[in-house]
Amino acid sequence: MKKKRNRAKADRAHGQDLIEVIIETPKGSRNKIKYDTTTRRLKLSKVLPEGMAFPYDFGFVPSTQAEDGDPVDVLVLTDEPLFPGCAVKCTLIGVIEAKQRDNGHTNRNDRLIAAAEQSINYSDVRSLADLNPKVLRQIDAFFVNYQKVRGIDFTVLSHGGSRKAYKILHKATNL
């Protein structure tokens, strides 16, 4: 346990600082909540079909803009569901690099994956390799199916590590 904590401190010393994520949709929810940048309010965006729910908390990094025009999306690994609007300190552990096709347009729609610093179960997770491979496959399947029921083709291109995730985040803060 001590080695993992020391590795976590070393990671932060090498540029992997904690980021702040604002939770939109709690783990286990069928309600997709979305922050509206115009009204600066959280709004109900849609309701997922029966049997579908967010596998972990889902949110965004404030003051960023991804290729799709929205703030950068982040899936946050934590023990219990948080609440919409909750700010949580996280370490980026990787990224699901993906593209989606909607209404004849194809664009990137990457999903960063982060571990909540306050989490008991995930605070020592520092890379996607620290997760059970089945968990990552299930997360991929969630995003593919979540978009599929909306008529959007979502394709997972690859998985990247924390360095790739931080590069994506850095690019999104400099647009």
N, C-alpha and C positions, 0 to 999 in steps of 0.2 A: 504494500500500500504506500509506503514511504517513497519508493522509487517512482511510482506513478505521480505522486504529488510533486516531487522534485522535477520530473519531466515536464509537468504542467507549468511550473515556474520557469523552466528553461525555454519552453515554447513561447511564453509571453515575452521573455527577454529577447527573443529573436523575431520580434515584429508581430507575433500573434496575440495582439491585445484583445481584451474583452470588447464586445460590441453590445449595443443596447438594441433590443428587439421589442417592438410594440405588438402585443398579441391581438389578433383580430378574432380568430376562431379557436375556441378551446378544444382540446383533445376530447374525442368521443361525441362531438356535436354534429348534428346533421344540418344545422343552420350555418351557412357561409356568411360570415360577417366581413364587411369590407370598409376600410377607412376611405371616406370621400374627401379628397384633398381640396375640393372647392368649398364645401360647407364645413369642413374640419370636424366631421362627425362620423361615428361608426354607424353603418346602416346594414340592414338585412339585405344581402345580395341575392341569395337563392336558398332553397332547401334541397338537400340531397335526397335521392330516392331511399325508400325503406331498405334497411340492411347496409347502407353506406354511411360511414362516419369518418371524421378526420382521425388518423391514427395517432397524431401528436398535435400539440399546439401549433398554430400556424399564424404567422405575422409578417412584419416588414421592418426594414431598417429605415428610420426617419432620415429625411434629407438626401435620399438617393433616388435615382431614376434608372430603371432597367430598360432594355431594348424595347419592351412592350409599352413603355410610357408610364408604367406604374412604379411605385417604390419596389426595391428588391425584396423578393419573397424569401422567407426563412421558415423552415420546419424546425421547431424547437423540441428537443428531447428533454423531458422532465418527468417527474414521478406522478404528479396529479395534475388534472386540468387547471389551467390558470383562467383568468377572466378577460373579456375584451377590454382593451385599453391598458392592461397591465404592462409595465416596463420590466424587462428581465435582462440581466447581464448574461452574456453567453460567449462561448468560444466556438468559432467556426471549425467544424471537423471535416467538411467536404461539400461537394456540390453534385447534384444530378444535372448534368448538361443535357438539355432537351430542346427540341423544336416543336412548334405546333402550327397546324394549318387550320385556318378559320376563314370562311368567306373568300377563298381563293388566295389568301395571303399567308405566307409562311414567315415566321419570325422565331427568334430564340426566346425561350421561356424557362431559363434555368431556375432551379430551386436550391438555395443554399441549405445546408443542414448544420445545426448548431446544438451544442449541449449547454443546458442551463447551469450556470456556475453554482447555484444554490441547491441543485439536485443531489440527492443522496446516491441514486442509481447511475447517473450519467455524468457527474461532475469530473470524473477522471477519464472519460472518453475523449480522446484527442484526434482520432482518425476514423474513417469509415471502416478500416480494418479491425478496429476494436469492437465493432458491432457483429452480431451473429449475421451471416450472409442472408439468412432467411428474412431477417428484419428489413434489410435494404431491398430485397426482391419484393416484399409486400408493400413497401413505401412506393417503389416504382409502379407496381400494379395499381395502387390507389390513384396515383396521378393520371395514369393512362385511362383508367375506367371513369374517374371523376370527369375528365374532359370528354370522354366518349359519349357519356349520357347527355352531354350538352351539344353533341354533333361536331366536336372539335377533335382532330387527329393529333394526339400528343405522342411524340416519339422520343424515347430515352436514347440519347446518342452515346453517352459514356458517363463514368463517374470520375470526379476529380478529387484530389486531396485538399487539405486545408490551404495550402499555398495558392492553388487555383481559385478557391473560394474567396480568399482575401484579395486576389487580383481582380476578380469580378466585382467585388464590393468597392475596391478602390476606383475602378473605372466608372462605376455608377455614381460615385460622389464627385467626379470631376467633369460631368457632362455639362 
